[in-house]
Amino acid sequence: MDIRSQVSMVFHLDKCIGCHTCSVACKNIWTDRRGAEYMWWNNVETKPGTGYPTKWEDQEIYKGGWEKNGNSVSLKGAGKLKGLKNIFHNPHLPLLEDYYVPWAYKYQDLFTAPEGDDQPTARAVSLITGEPIEIQSGPNWDDDLSGTPDYARNDVNFKNLTEAEQESMFQLERMTFHYLPRICNHCLNPACVASCPSGALYKRGEDGVVLINQNRCRAWRMCVTACPYKKSYFNWNTGKSEKCILCYPRLESGQAPACMHSCVGRIRYLGVMLYDADKIEGVANADEKNLIDSQLDIYVDPNDPEVIKSAQSNGVPDSTITAAQNSPVYKFVKEWGIALPLHPEFRTIPNLFYVPPMLPAMASVDSEGTYNTTSESLFAGIEKSRLPMKYLASLFSAGDEDRVRNVLKKLLAVKLHRRGTTVGDLNDDEITNAMKDVGLSPDMANAIFRLTSLATFDERFVIPPAHREESIEMLEATADAKGETGFGFKEKPARGL
């Protein structure tokens, strides 16, 4: 075993209200300079929808992620040979229009326009060219199914749905949508890191955060192509690629990332997961039907003595192991099995997991057009969900409908159990059968309810202490070996700096 630690996350989609507070908090902290107008490290999309940038999930267009070739995997649109062929013209890069042309309004014209019969207006002006533009799109242009014909109906995840199934989703009595907040997944097998010709991207050993060294970045933009989630962006002003850094300066001081700290719906959870690095190659090479099982198998039990021993021998601090034992992410992903990765078929082994949404039960319309919203029980079964199981499976389980169905059954069983506990108006057999069907005990159901609905800040964010003293010792040892002092100082810095 080669046990290492990874900061991981869970987003509970049933609780996301699409307020974009997370996006605004992130934007205000990290993108306050020219060239970063369209760079949303954290964005919230409406599903069904084409997302941001447009159709980012369609790797036939963007060639992101890895593809399986026999007993190995290779980058779809990057790598040594492919990168060399596309070094001066990369046809798989998203265009600016796939995001949007950033603009501002020329408000000065409201004050300087000559007197006339017409009301002066503040025209939209491109922040890149400075020329007037006609606004065609913007961030979250398709929120709440706005522009449905151009966005929602072109959702990449509809590919496995029949035309009748797609059309039925846009009937008024069946229409539904949910929000999908996204940040960098800080993957265990990051395609962006593997694709960079200059080695500017790297994965931190202590917590698995993927970063870009701005001094080494040479604007090849292969990382933009390689990332299947399109979370690496190119700053047209600085000529450097940039991405989500998981607010690592905040993590190092014991604070939650800005997007998570500000989340109104409290949908976000963060904690440490211990994983066996020896299994990464096997997970990346797994058959598509075994992708989820293989990925979940890579995360190990932080209470296992053998795991603890291997982690300690690898230099994982005891405080990090303790944080992993208390991790809310481990509970959601491994203990309860109700959180799944987004598009595992990209084979990057993402460390951001989602609890699928329990969407509204489907109403029915009979042959005479009578609209009926009643169901046999208080909570209609998941088979009556308005969104086809195929759609959710395309998002979260590489097409495995049974896995998504099992997650939704667990969530429904928790609802039934809590209704029976607090109100007591349900049939006991109905509750017992629902719990037994998915192997839930009352204690486990109560624990899921607690962490989902009543968790305190410290329960949602279990952040391991940053061992800065080890980093300082390592840098000092390296500098001493080279006859230098490190940090670029003429004298060694004081420990308190």
Residue pairs with C-beta under 8 A, 6 or more apart in sequence:
1 276
1 278
1 300
1 306
1 307
1 310
2 276
2 277
2 278
2 310
2 314
3 274
3 275
3 276
3 277
3 300
3 307
3 310
3 311
3 314
3 316
4 205
4 208
4 274
4 275
4 277
4 311
4 314
4 316
5 206
5 207
5 208
5 272
5 273
5 274
5 275
5 311
5 316
5 320
5 321
5 324
5 464
6 186
6 188
6 207
6 208
6 272
6 273
6 274
6 275
6 351
7 186
7 207
7 208
7 209
7 246
7 251
7 270
7 271
7 272
7 273
7 351
8 186
8 270
8 271
8 272
8 273
8 327
8 329
8 333
8 351
8 352
8 353
9 183
9 260
9 268
9 269
9 270
9 329
9 351
9 352
9 353
10 268
10 269
10 270
10 328
10 329
10 332
10 333
10 339
10 352
10 353
10 354
10 355
11 181
11 267
11 268
11 269
11 352
11 353
11 354
11 355
12 267
12 268
12 269
12 354
12 355
12 452
13 178
13 179
13 180
13 267
13 354
13 355
13 356
13 357
14 355
14 357
14 358
14 411
15 265
15 266
15 267
15 452
16 44
16 178
16 179
16 180
16 181
16 265
16 267
17 179
17 264
17 265
18 44
18 46
18 143
18 144
18 179
19 264
19 265
20 44
20 140
21 262
21 263
21 264
22 42
22 44
22 181
22 258
22 259
22 260
22 262
22 263
22 268
23 40
23 42
23 43
23 44
23 139
23 259
24 262
25 42
25 258
25 259
25 261
25 262
26 40
26 41
26 42
26 183
26 244
26 258
26 259
27 40
27 41
27 42
29 247
29 258
30 36
30 41
30 245
30 258
31 37
31 39
31 40
31 41
33 237
33 238
34 127
34 237
35 235
35 236
35 237
35 238
36 233
36 235
36 237
36 242
37 102
37 127
38 96
38 99
38 100
38 102
38 139
38 233
39 233
39 235
39 242
40 52
40 139
41 183
41 184
41 231
41 243
41 244
41 245
42 181
42 182
42 183
42 244
42 259
43 52
43 139
43 140
43 181
43 182
44 140
44 179
44 180
44 181
44 182
45 51
45 52
45 140
45 179
45 180
45 181
45 182
46 140
46 142
46 143
46 144
46 145
46 151
46 152
46 177
46 178
46 179
46 180
47 155
47 157
47 177
47 178
47 179
47 180
47 395
48 145
48 152
48 153
48 155
48 157
48 158
48 169
48 177
48 391
49 142
49 145
49 151
49 152
49 155
49 177
50 56
50 142
50 151
50 152
50 154
50 155
50 156
51 57
51 180
52 99
52 139
52 140
52 230
53 94
53 98
53 99
53 230
54 94
54 98
54 137
55 61
55 62
55 98
55 154
55 156
56 62
56 94
56 228
56 229
56 230
57 156
57 157
57 228
57 343
58 156
59 65
59 76
59 228
59 346
61 92
62 77
62 92
62 93
62 94
62 225
62 228
62 230
63 76
63 77
63 78
63 92
63 225
64 76
64 77
64 92
64 191
64 225
64 226
64 227
64 228
64 229
64 230
64 346
65 75
65 76
65 191
65 226
65 227
65 228
65 345
65 346
65 347
65 348
66 73
66 74
66 75
66 76
66 189
66 191
66 284
66 346
66 347
66 348
67 73
67 74
67 75
67 76
67 347
68 285
68 288
68 347
71 285
72 285
73 284
73 285
73 347
75 82
75 191
75 194
75 195
75 226
76 226
77 86
77 90
77 92
77 225
77 226
78 191
78 194
78 195
78 222
78 225
78 226
79 194
79 195
83 195
83 197
83 220
83 222
86 92
86 225
87 220
90 221
90 222
90 225
92 225
93 221
93 224
93 225
94 224
94 230
96 128
97 136
97 137
100 136
100 137
100 138
100 139
100 141
101 126
101 128
101 133
101 135
101 136
102 126
102 127
102 128
103 124
103 125
103 126
103 127
103 133
103 135
104 124
104 125
104 127
105 122
105 123
105 124
105 125
106 122
106 123
106 124
106 125
106 132
107 122
109 120
109 121
109 122
109 123
110 120
110 121
110 122
113 120
123 132
124 132
124 133
124 134
124 135
125 131
125 132
125 133
126 132
126 133
128 236
141 147
141 151
142 148
142 150
142 151
142 152
144 177
145 151
145 152
145 175
145 177
148 170
152 170
152 177
153 166
153 170
157 391
157 394
157 395
158 166
158 391
159 394
160 390
160 394
160 399
161 388
161 390
161 391
165 388
165 390
168 174
169 175
169 176
169 386
169 387
169 388
171 365
173 363
173 364
173 365
173 371
174 362
174 363
174 386
175 386
176 359
176 360
176 386
176 387
178 357
178 359
178 387
180 342
180 354
180 395
181 259
181 267
182 229
182 231
182 342
182 352
183 231
183 244
183 246
183 259
183 352
184 210
184 229
184 231
184 232
184 243
184 244
184 246
184 352
185 229
185 231
185 341
185 342
185 348
185 350
185 351
185 352
186 203
186 208
186 209
186 210
186 246
186 350
186 351
186 352
187 210
187 348
187 349
187 350
187 351
188 208
188 275
188 277
188 280
188 283
188 298
188 348
188 349
188 351
189 280
189 283
189 284
189 347
189 348
189 349
190 201
190 203
190 210
190 227
190 348
191 226
191 227
191 228
191 346
191 348
192 201
192 210
192 223
192 226
192 227
192 232
192 243
193 201
193 202
193 203
193 210
193 223
194 226
195 222
195 223
195 225
195 226
196 220
196 222
196 223
197 218
197 220
197 222
198 216
198 217
198 218
198 220
199 216
200 212
200 213
200 214
200 216
200 217
200 218
200 241
201 210
201 211
201 212
201 213
201 223
201 232
202 210
202 211
202 213
203 209
203 210
203 211
204 210
204 211
204 248
206 466
206 467
207 248
207 251
207 272
207 464
208 351
209 245
209 246
209 248
209 251
210 243
211 243
211 245
211 248
212 223
212 232
212 240
212 241
212 242
212 243
214 238
214 240
214 242
217 240
217 241
219 234
219 239
219 240
219 241
221 234
221 241
223 232
223 241
223 243
224 230
224 232
224 233
224 234
224 241
226 232
228 343
228 346
228 348
229 342
229 343
229 346
229 348
229 350
231 243
231 244
232 241
232 242
232 243
233 241
233 242
233 243
234 240
234 241
234 242
235 241
235 242
246 257
247 255
247 256
247 257
247 258
247 259
250 256
250 257
250 258
250 261
251 257
251 463
251 466
252 466
252 468
253 466
254 463
254 465
254 466
255 261
255 463
256 270
256 457
256 460
256 461
256 463
257 270
259 268
260 268
260 270
260 460
260 461
266 455
266 460
268 460
269 328
269 329
269 332
269 451
269 455
269 460
269 461
270 328
270 329
270 460
270 461
270 462
270 463
271 323
271 324
271 326
271 327
271 328
271 329
271 330
271 461
271 462
271 463
272 302
272 320
272 323
272 324
272 327
272 329
272 462
272 464
273 299
273 324
273 327
273 329
273 330
273 333
273 351
274 299
274 300
274 302
274 307
274 311
274 316
274 321
274 324
275 298
275 299
275 300
276 298
276 300
279 294
279 297
279 298
280 298
280 349
282 294
283 291
283 294
283 295
283 297
283 298
283 347
283 349
284 347
284 349
286 293
286 294
286 295
288 345
288 398
288 399
289 398
289 400
291 344
291 345
291 347
291 398
292 340
292 341
292 344
292 397
292 398
292 400
292 403
295 341
295 344
295 349
296 333
296 334
296 337
298 349
299 330
299 333
299 334
300 307
301 307
301 334
302 308
302 311
302 321
302 324
302 325
302 327
302 330
303 325
308 321
311 320
311 321
312 318
312 321
317 464
317 465
317 467
317 470
319 464
319 465
319 467
320 464
320 465
322 464
323 462
323 463
323 464
324 330
324 464
326 462
327 462
328 451
328 455
328 459
328 460
328 461
328 462
329 339
329 353
331 447
331 451
332 338
332 339
332 353
332 355
332 451
333 339
333 353
336 410
336 444
336 447
336 448
337 406
337 407
337 410
338 355
338 407
338 410
338 411
338 448
339 353
339 354
339 355
340 353
340 354
340 356
340 396
340 397
340 403
340 404
340 407
341 349
341 350
341 352
341 353
341 354
341 396
342 350
342 352
342 354
342 395
342 396
343 350
343 395
343 396
343 398
344 350
344 397
344 398
345 398
345 399
354 395
354 396
355 407
355 411
356 392
356 395
356 396
356 404
356 407
356 408
356 411
358 382
358 385
358 408
358 411
358 412
358 415
359 385
359 386
359 387
360 385
360 386
361 375
361 379
361 380
361 381
361 384
361 385
361 386
362 380
362 384
362 385
362 386
363 371
363 372
363 373
364 371
364 372
365 371
365 372
366 372
375 384
377 426
377 430
378 419
378 425
378 426
379 412
379 415
379 416
379 419
381 412
382 389
382 405
382 408
382 409
382 412
385 408
389 401
389 404
389 405
390 399
390 401
392 404
392 408
393 399
393 400
393 401
393 403
393 404
396 403
396 404
397 403
397 404
406 438
409 434
409 437
409 438
410 438
410 440
410 448
412 434
413 431
413 434
413 435
413 437
413 438
413 440
413 445
414 440
414 445
414 448
414 449
414 452
416 426
416 430
416 431
416 434
416 435
417 431
417 434
417 435
417 440
417 442
417 445
417 446
417 449
418 445
418 446
418 449
419 425
419 426
420 426
420 428
420 431
435 441
435 442
435 445
451 459
451 460
469 495
472 495
475 486
475 487
476 486
476 492
478 486
479 485
479 486
479 487
485 491
485 492
486 492
486 493
487 493
